[in-house]
Amino acid sequence: MSRKVTIIGGGNLGSAIAEGLLKSNFCAPGDITVTKRNLSTLSYLKEKSVNITADNNAAIKDASLIILAIKPFQVSEVLNGFKDSITDKQILVSVVTGVSIHDIENILGKQIAVCRAMPNTAIAIQESMTCLGFSNAGAEEIEYVSSLFSVLGKVTVIDEKLMDAATVLGACGTAYAMRYIRANIQGGIEIGFDAKTANLIAAQTVKGAAELLLQNGTHPEQEIDKVTTPKGCTIAGLNEMEHQGFSSSLIKGIATSYNKIVKG
């Protein structure tokens, strides 16, 4: 399958995807096209031989994959602007929050392979967790889209009805993790570290903990058991956190974020 990719919308997310594709050599710079009304903000991509244009119809002409990276309120206008140019030989991937595949298909009025993708902000450093949902896509098309997002981090294919849940766990989850790290830093300062050193220790420790789960395929409790000894300082700290509602408050926060999405 051709590696020509067009990104409709050169904002923060669209540009981050373009940068990731460049760094990973997923496709040649000349096979990437990014569109935006204000092209001056994309000059740095042009310097890297990426094609930039304000013409969406021209941009998608030879693309095998089109990534829609715009604001939700722009979707109808933008899709209506190029729906006559898109063909069933192309794949449309939407990274737009809150816009369903059904919404997109209704606007297009034709049957093509559509994917809804939910990455997170770590896509800028090729460490995203991206959830994918598909409609009218064959095995080759699913593999192609999955391989693209795999160079930008980890990928999992889910039922599209779980996309709102994926938004909370995978996208909002970045903020939850940051808040935990911030609290860790504050605690580190209280017990004697300067802010810079506490930041380093806290961030690297969380990164290492996550890698243990990803590389070993273990459950968190298995890794916790390895560092908790009878009457030790780790179990004492964990128990105090649980007494203060650590796990329950996190679970309630996730549920609250989810309810905000589905109920408004």
C-alpha positions as CSV (number, residue, x, y, z in Angstrom):
1,M,0.0,0.0,0.0
2,S,1.2,3.5,-0.8
3,R,2.8,5.4,2.0
4,K,1.4,8.8,1.0
5,V,-0.2,10.5,4.0
6,T,-2.2,13.7,4.2
7,I,-2.9,15.4,7.5
8,I,-5.9,17.8,7.3
9,G,-5.2,20.3,10.1
10,G,-1.6,21.3,11.0
11,G,-2.3,22.3,14.6
12,N,-0.6,20.8,17.6
13,L,-1.7,17.2,17.1
14,G,-1.5,17.2,13.3
15,S,2.0,18.6,13.4
16,A,3.0,16.2,16.1
17,I,1.9,13.3,14.0
18,A,3.8,14.7,11.0
19,E,6.9,15.1,13.2
20,G,6.6,11.5,14.4
21,L,6.2,10.1,10.9
22,L,9.4,12.0,9.9
23,K,11.4,10.8,12.9
24,S,10.4,7.2,12.4
25,N,11.0,7.2,8.6
26,F,7.5,5.6,8.2
27,C,7.3,7.5,4.9
28,A,9.5,9.9,3.0
29,P,9.1,13.7,3.8
30,G,7.8,14.2,0.3
31,D,5.0,11.7,0.9
32,I,3.6,13.7,3.8
33,T,1.3,16.6,3.1
34,V,-0.1,18.9,5.9
35,T,-2.9,21.4,5.4
36,K,-3.7,24.6,7.3
37,R,-5.2,27.9,6.5
38,N,-2.2,29.8,8.0
39,L,0.7,28.2,6.3
40,S,3.3,30.4,8.0
41,T,3.1,28.3,11.1
42,L,4.1,25.2,9.1
43,S,7.3,26.7,7.6
44,Y,9.5,24.4,9.8
45,L,7.8,21.4,8.2
46,K,8.3,22.8,4.7
47,E,12.0,23.1,5.5
48,K,12.0,19.4,6.2
49,S,10.6,18.7,2.7
50,V,7.0,18.1,3.9
51,N,4.4,19.4,1.5
52,I,2.2,22.1,3.0
53,T,-0.9,23.6,1.4
54,A,-4.2,25.3,2.2
55,D,-6.0,23.3,-0.4
56,N,-7.6,20.2,1.1
57,N,-8.9,18.8,-2.2
58,A,-5.4,19.0,-3.8
59,A,-3.8,17.5,-0.7
60,I,-5.9,14.3,-0.6
61,K,-5.7,13.7,-4.4
62,D,-2.9,11.1,-4.3
63,A,-3.0,10.1,-0.6
64,S,-3.6,6.6,0.5
65,L,-4.4,7.7,4.1
66,I,-6.0,10.9,5.2
67,I,-5.8,12.0,8.8
68,L,-8.5,14.4,10.0
69,A,-6.9,16.5,12.9
70,I,-9.2,19.5,13.3
71,K,-11.5,20.9,15.9
72,P,-14.9,19.1,16.4
73,F,-16.9,22.2,15.3
74,Q,-14.9,22.2,12.0
75,V,-15.7,18.7,11.0
76,S,-18.9,19.2,9.0
77,E,-17.5,22.2,7.0
78,V,-14.1,20.5,6.2
79,L,-15.6,17.1,5.3
80,N,-18.2,18.7,3.1
81,G,-15.4,20.6,1.4
82,F,-13.6,17.5,0.1
83,K,-16.1,14.7,0.3
84,D,-16.5,14.7,-3.5
85,S,-12.8,14.2,-3.9
86,I,-12.3,11.3,-1.5
87,T,-12.6,7.7,-3.0
88,D,-13.1,4.2,-1.7
89,K,-9.4,3.5,-2.4
90,Q,-8.5,5.8,0.5
91,I,-8.6,5.5,4.3
92,L,-9.9,8.3,6.4
93,V,-8.6,8.5,10.0
94,S,-10.2,10.9,12.4
95,V,-8.4,12.0,15.6
96,V,-11.2,14.4,16.4
97,T,-12.5,14.1,20.0
98,G,-16.2,13.4,20.3
99,V,-17.0,12.8,16.7
100,S,-18.2,9.3,15.9
101,I,-17.5,7.2,12.8
102,H,-21.3,7.3,12.2
103,D,-21.2,11.1,12.2
104,I,-18.4,11.1,9.6
105,E,-20.1,8.5,7.4
106,N,-23.3,10.5,7.4
107,I,-21.4,13.6,6.2
108,L,-19.5,11.8,3.5
109,G,-22.5,10.0,2.2
110,K,-20.3,7.2,0.8
111,Q,-18.8,3.9,2.0
112,I,-15.1,4.1,2.6
113,A,-12.7,2.7,5.2
114,V,-13.0,5.0,8.3
115,C,-10.9,4.8,11.4
116,R,-11.4,6.7,14.6
117,A,-8.2,7.1,16.5
118,M,-7.7,8.4,20.1
119,P,-4.0,9.2,20.7
120,N,-2.6,11.2,23.6
121,T,-0.2,14.1,23.9
122,A,2.8,11.8,24.2
123,I,2.5,11.3,20.5
124,A,4.8,14.3,20.1
125,I,7.6,12.1,21.5
126,Q,6.5,8.9,19.8
127,E,5.2,7.5,23.1
128,S,1.4,7.8,22.6
129,M,-1.2,5.2,23.7
130,T,-3.5,5.2,20.7
131,C,-6.8,3.4,20.6
132,L,-8.3,2.6,17.1
133,G,-11.8,1.8,16.0
134,F,-12.7,0.8,12.4
135,S,-15.6,0.7,10.0
136,N,-15.6,-0.8,6.5
137,A,-11.9,-1.6,6.8
138,G,-10.3,-4.8,5.7
139,A,-7.3,-6.6,7.3
140,E,-4.8,-4.8,5.1
141,E,-6.2,-1.4,5.9
142,I,-6.4,-2.1,9.6
143,E,-2.7,-3.3,9.5
144,Y,-1.7,-0.2,7.6
145,V,-3.3,2.3,10.1
146,S,-2.0,0.2,13.1
147,S,1.5,0.2,11.7
148,L,1.4,4.0,11.3
149,F,0.3,4.7,14.9
150,S,2.7,2.0,16.1
151,V,5.7,4.2,15.2
152,L,4.1,6.9,17.4
153,G,3.7,4.7,20.5
154,K,1.6,1.7,21.5
155,V,-1.6,0.8,19.7
156,T,-4.7,-1.3,20.5
157,V,-7.8,-1.9,18.4
158,I,-11.1,-1.5,20.3
159,D,-14.8,-1.4,19.7
160,E,-15.7,2.2,18.8
161,K,-18.3,2.3,21.6
162,L,-15.4,2.3,24.0
163,M,-13.8,5.4,22.5
164,D,-15.2,7.7,25.2
165,A,-13.8,5.4,27.9
166,A,-10.5,5.3,25.9
167,T,-10.4,9.1,26.0
168,V,-10.6,9.1,29.8
169,L,-8.1,6.3,30.4
170,G,-5.6,7.1,27.7
171,A,-5.9,10.9,27.1
172,C,-7.2,12.3,30.4
173,G,-5.0,9.6,32.0
174,T,-1.9,11.7,31.1
175,A,-3.1,14.5,33.4
176,Y,-3.9,12.0,36.2
177,A,-0.4,10.6,35.9
178,M,1.1,14.1,35.9
179,R,-0.8,14.9,39.1
180,Y,0.5,11.8,40.8
181,I,4.1,12.8,39.8
182,R,3.5,16.3,41.0
183,A,2.4,15.0,44.4
184,N,5.5,12.7,44.4
185,I,7.7,15.7,43.8
186,Q,6.0,17.7,46.6
187,G,6.6,14.8,48.9
188,G,10.2,14.5,47.8
189,I,10.8,18.1,48.6
190,E,9.2,17.6,52.1
191,I,11.7,14.8,52.9
192,G,14.7,16.7,51.7
193,F,15.2,16.9,48.0
194,D,15.4,20.0,45.9
195,A,12.7,20.4,43.3
196,K,14.8,19.5,40.3
197,T,16.2,16.3,41.8
198,A,12.7,15.3,43.1
199,N,11.3,15.8,39.6
200,L,13.9,13.6,38.0
201,I,13.5,10.8,40.6
202,A,9.7,10.9,40.5
203,A,9.4,11.0,36.6
204,Q,12.0,8.3,36.0
205,T,10.5,6.0,38.7
206,V,7.1,6.2,37.1
207,K,8.6,5.6,33.7
208,G,10.5,2.6,35.0
209,A,7.4,1.2,36.7
210,A,5.3,1.5,33.5
211,E,8.1,-0.2,31.5
212,L,8.1,-3.2,33.9
213,L,4.4,-3.7,33.2
214,L,4.8,-3.3,29.4
215,Q,7.9,-5.4,29.0
216,N,7.0,-8.1,31.5
217,G,3.3,-8.2,30.9
218,T,2.7,-8.4,34.6
219,H,-0.1,-7.1,36.8
220,P,0.8,-4.1,39.1
221,E,0.3,-6.2,42.2
222,Q,3.0,-8.6,41.1
223,E,5.5,-5.7,40.9
224,I,4.3,-4.2,44.1
225,D,4.9,-7.6,45.9
226,K,8.6,-7.4,44.8
227,V,9.2,-4.2,46.7
228,T,7.0,-4.7,49.8
229,T,8.6,-6.5,52.7
230,P,7.0,-7.4,56.0
231,K,6.9,-4.4,58.4
232,G,8.7,-2.4,55.7
233,C,8.5,1.3,54.8
234,T,6.8,0.6,51.4
235,I,3.8,-1.3,52.8
236,A,3.4,1.3,55.5
237,G,3.3,4.1,53.0
238,L,0.9,2.2,50.7
239,N,-1.5,1.4,53.5
240,E,-1.6,5.0,54.7
241,M,-2.4,6.1,51.1
242,E,-5.2,3.6,50.9
243,H,-6.5,4.8,54.3
244,Q,-6.6,8.3,52.8
245,G,-8.6,7.1,49.8
246,F,-5.9,7.0,47.2
247,S,-7.3,4.2,44.9
248,S,-10.9,5.1,45.5
249,S,-10.4,8.8,44.7
250,L,-8.6,7.9,41.4
251,I,-11.4,5.5,40.4
252,K,-14.0,8.1,41.2
253,G,-12.1,10.7,39.2
254,I,-12.0,8.4,36.1
255,A,-15.8,7.7,36.5
256,T,-16.5,11.4,36.8
257,S,-14.5,12.3,33.7
258,Y,-16.3,9.5,31.8
259,N,-19.8,10.7,32.9
260,K,-18.8,14.2,31.9
261,I,-18.2,13.0,28.3
262,V,-21.3,10.8,27.9
263,K,-23.7,13.0,29.8
264,G,-22.3,16.4,29.1
